[in-house]
Amino acid sequence: MSTDVLVYSEDPEIASEILTPALEFAHSGGGRVVLMSLGGHTDGAPSFAPGADAVLKVSLPGVTGEPTPEVTARILADVCRQRGIRFVFTGSTRDGKEVAGRLAFLLEAAVATDCISVKAVDGKVSIERMVFGGRAVSKGVLKATSCVVAIKPRSYAPPPSSGPSPTVEEVVVQPLTQKVRVVREGEVARGSVDLTKAEKIVAVGRGLKKKEDLDLVRQLADVLGASIGCSRPLSSDLGWLPEDAHIGLTGVQVKPKLYLAVGISGQLQHVAGIKESKCIVAINSDKSAPIFQNCDYGAVGDLYQVVPELIKQVKSRK
């Protein structure tokens, strides 16, 4: 049976990462990797397709803006049926998970999300997933003949860019009627830095008493040359920082060289987003705070006293 893999993500960088396990999986059974790009008609293969055997560039007549997960899943399903593809790898992003679920329903396939590893073992799909907020790894096997696997971002590095360019095929799909109707669009406040790529992060939590005190956190970030993040309450509940500054299980997962948690208790959901950090430093007035069980260095004290002194000490050593 064919081990061809269809790769898709709305994020080109994540699509590149997914190509790495897809190539290993497909080529182990003599299959091919086909990457799908929606809405584009540029010449040649996209730069995010290193190693792919083929690229399908799909134009979407009648669809304005980014296609919804509903439309994306229907297009993926049609491509899989037409080409006899039984395996689809996508990114385990907010949209990617919805696409995976919808696509699995359309194809009557097995589905697994938040995977950190996927391999072909004895003709089956072997997966590993983080569970319990990243404290354990669950291993399993998808025995269905068709499988949709959503892979967590940054679980793999993109394949080398060397090698022959993939063949490119332009595909025009029939006009699609979206069952979900967009009635209004609005700009979402975003930070100026992608925290997933930051080497130093100063993150702040509910230990901060008021929004104006973010200036103190910004001063610390400036002297350290760091970006600013936060726990969920400061973005989702209070709106003090943009949504993409939220670090944790339901936010962004980061892996900086230095992660400084200021006034963050360190609940399981937050720790799941920082566990890949090289060095974690915590400042909290509660000596029993869970963050102290998950950091390399910790300071028990009032952040309004510790942070100004830390700024002073860092400046004196520059």
Phi, psi and omega in degrees: 000147184293141175250026176301143181234132173262126182249133177210140167206146177289346179254116182303323180294320178291323176301320178298318180296317183296334179301328183299303178292330180296317180296317180296316182295309184295312185291337178295336179245016179076019181267183181238159176249124179246122179260133181253130179241122183267137170082004185252148176227020180291154181286147175078176180281143177295153184293345182268017184246040181295129176090344180295147179280330180205154177234128174258118178257108189258123174268150187237083179298134178086356180250118178259144181073196180287135178294145178288160175304327178299310181294317180302315181297321180294322178293315178301318180297317180297316180297317180298318181293317182294326186254003178067031180272129184253351183235131179232128175249128177226172180277142179273060176265181179301310178287323183299323179293321178293318177300316182300315180295314179296318182294318179300322178296315183295325182266357186054048184248163172285154181220142176218134180244167179056035179280142176252351178205140175216131182217160174266120180228115179053041177078004179246166179263111179265128184232157170231136181228144174281134179228170181052049176065028178090007182270351180212160178244127177260130179250140181204174180229129175268115187265357180291157180285338175236137185220141173243123184239122177259121188255132181299135177304146178068017173281336180226154171270149178299153177291161178303146183279354180285163179112172182293149178285146180289156173289149183240131179235125176277130181235129176248121180266161178292148178308135184251140174262119181276127178286331177269124182254126179278118183262338179199143176236145179216156179285134175263129179299130181232152176283167183273353184231140174278106184296336180293343181249359183287138178272336177225135180224132169253116182247142185235148182232204186289358174292344178280130188279323181211161186300323181300336181284356174299337178301324179295319179293321179295323177298318179295317179297321181297315182289335179269348185068040186247163173267164183248132175230185181200168171277170188302317184304324184288337179258302186288321185269312185264336180071023180286332179227159181298158180301324182282004173269351181287120181253130179155189184300321180260006177245222178265149175257131186237161176213063180283169174288327178228126175237116182250111182264116183249114178067030179249126184291328177090043176293164186307318183295326179283316181300328179299336181269354185235002189297340180272001180295142181290317182221124180247126178241135184236141173235119182204143181281344181263110183293345179264005181300137181303336182300330181288346175272356184230020181239162176274324179223143181219148176233119177271115182173168179289124183300333180287348174255319184288316185296314177301322179291321178296317177302315180299316182292320179295318180297321182293339182261002178270000000 
